[in-house]
Amino acid sequence: MNNILEIEKLIYIIIYIIIYIKFDLKIYRLLYYMSLSLDERQNLEVQENDCQCRIWKNGLDSIQCSRKKKVGEFCNGHIKKGASTGDWWLGIITEPRPEAPVGGVDNTPHNWKVNILSDIKNIKSDQNISLIKKEIKEPKKKKPKEPKKKKPKKPKKKEQKKKKQKKMIKRNQKNQIKMLKRNQRNQIKMLKRNQRKRNQRKRNQRNQIKM
């Protein structure tokens, strides 16, 4: 009985080695990409050994195909869809994204999600902050001057109310700008944390592979 059990163990080990060599770590690659969230895949560096096509995932613009290259820079699936002739509707990961690309199952236009990093960099500049102020304070169009009519003087209470209202509007505008800046700082911190976690995972995975 012991000899039979040992033979069975050897057979299982041989089968495992054959599968491991034959599939060329495909199972490991699948598990690795499945363990990552879409935001983490969005922040990954370009993988030179993988297919260079950009794929559609919830409107994120920097998610690369996870399959290996077969012919040139692309996998068999994307070559059949016209990637080698430049007809792939989402373009290549190393090139700028096409705006409002048309394709997919329904062959309809798709809209990208807003890129948080680029928006934060833009909002940080003084010019864009001034634009935000202008949006909050929508300037009124000048009308042609008409002859002024004398109006009866208003009591002081109404003038005081107007001044208070103007002050309140200015305070609200300042508070809105402060809230925008706080949200932007929090988003930058979150992105940095995710980047650190991702780097740590990569190190751990490399160490596991070396082991």
Backbone hydrogen bonds, N-H to C=O, Kabsch-Sander energy under -0.5 kcal/mol:
donor,donor_aa,acceptor,acceptor_aa,energy
5,L,1,M,-2.2
6,E,2,N,-2.2
7,I,3,N,-2.1
8,E,4,I,-2.4
9,K,5,L,-2.3
10,L,6,E,-2.2
11,I,7,I,-2.2
12,Y,8,E,-2.3
13,I,9,K,-2.3
14,I,10,L,-2.4
15,I,11,I,-2.4
16,Y,12,Y,-2.4
17,I,13,I,-2.2
18,I,14,I,-2.3
19,I,15,I,-2.5
20,Y,16,Y,-2.4
21,I,17,I,-2.4
22,K,18,I,-2.9
23,F,19,I,-2.3
24,D,21,I,-0.6
25,L,20,Y,-1.1
26,K,23,F,-1.2
29,R,25,L,-2.2
30,L,26,K,-2.5
31,L,27,I,-2.4
32,Y,28,Y,-2.4
33,Y,29,R,-2.5
34,M,30,L,-2.3
35,S,31,L,-1.5
36,L,32,Y,-0.6
36,L,33,Y,-0.6
41,R,37,S,-2.2
42,Q,38,L,-2.1
43,N,39,D,-1.2
44,L,41,R,-0.8
48,E,46,V,-0.7
50,D,47,Q,-0.9
51,C,67,R,-3.1
52,Q,73,E,-2.3
54,R,91,G,-2.3
55,I,63,I,-2.4
57,K,55,I,-0.6
57,K,60,L,-0.6
60,L,57,K,-2.0
64,Q,62,S,-0.6
65,C,53,C,-2.1
69,K,49,N,-1.8
70,K,74,F,-2.5
71,V,74,F,-1.7
74,F,71,V,-1.6
79,I,75,C,-1.9
80,K,76,N,-2.0
81,K,77,G,-0.8
82,G,79,I,-1.5
83,A,78,H,-2.6
86,G,83,A,-1.2
87,D,82,G,-3.0
88,W,82,G,-0.6
91,G,88,W,-1.2
93,I,52,Q,-2.8
95,E,92,I,-1.5
103,G,101,P,-0.5
103,G,108,T,-1.7
108,T,103,G,-1.6
110,H,101,P,-2.7
113,K,59,G,-2.6
116,I,114,V,-0.8
119,D,115,N,-1.9
120,I,116,I,-2.5
121,K,117,L,-2.1
122,N,118,S,-2.0
123,I,119,D,-2.7
124,K,120,I,-1.7
125,S,121,K,-0.7
125,S,122,N,-0.8
129,I,125,S,-1.6
130,S,126,D,-2.3
131,L,127,Q,-1.7
132,I,128,N,-2.1
133,K,129,I,-2.1
134,K,130,S,-2.2
135,E,131,L,-2.2
136,I,132,I,-2.1
137,K,133,K,-3.1
138,E,136,I,-1.1
158,K,155,P,-0.7
159,E,155,P,-0.9
160,Q,156,K,-2.2
161,K,157,K,-2.2
162,K,158,K,-2.1
163,K,159,E,-2.1
164,K,160,Q,-2.2
165,Q,161,K,-2.4
166,K,162,K,-2.4
167,K,163,K,-2.2
168,M,164,K,-2.5
169,I,165,Q,-2.3
170,K,166,K,-2.3
171,R,167,K,-2.5
172,N,168,M,-2.5
173,Q,169,I,-2.2
174,K,170,K,-2.4
175,N,171,R,-2.8
176,Q,172,N,-2.3
177,I,173,Q,-2.1
178,K,174,K,-2.3
179,M,175,N,-2.5
180,L,176,Q,-2.1
181,K,177,I,-2.1
182,R,178,K,-2.5
183,N,179,M,-2.6
184,Q,180,L,-2.2
185,R,181,K,-2.4
186,N,182,R,-2.5
187,Q,183,N,-2.2
188,I,184,Q,-2.2
189,K,185,R,-2.3
190,M,186,N,-2.3
191,L,187,Q,-2.2
192,K,188,I,-2.2
193,R,189,K,-2.4
194,N,190,M,-2.4
195,Q,191,L,-2.1
196,R,192,K,-2.3
197,K,193,R,-2.6
198,R,194,N,-2.5
199,N,195,Q,-2.4
200,Q,196,R,-2.4
201,R,197,K,-2.5
202,K,198,R,-2.3
203,R,199,N,-2.2
204,N,200,Q,-2.5
205,Q,201,R,-2.8
206,R,202,K,-2.6
207,N,203,R,-2.5
208,Q,204,N,-2.3
209,I,205,Q,-2.4
210,K,206,R,-2.5
211,M,207,N,-2.1
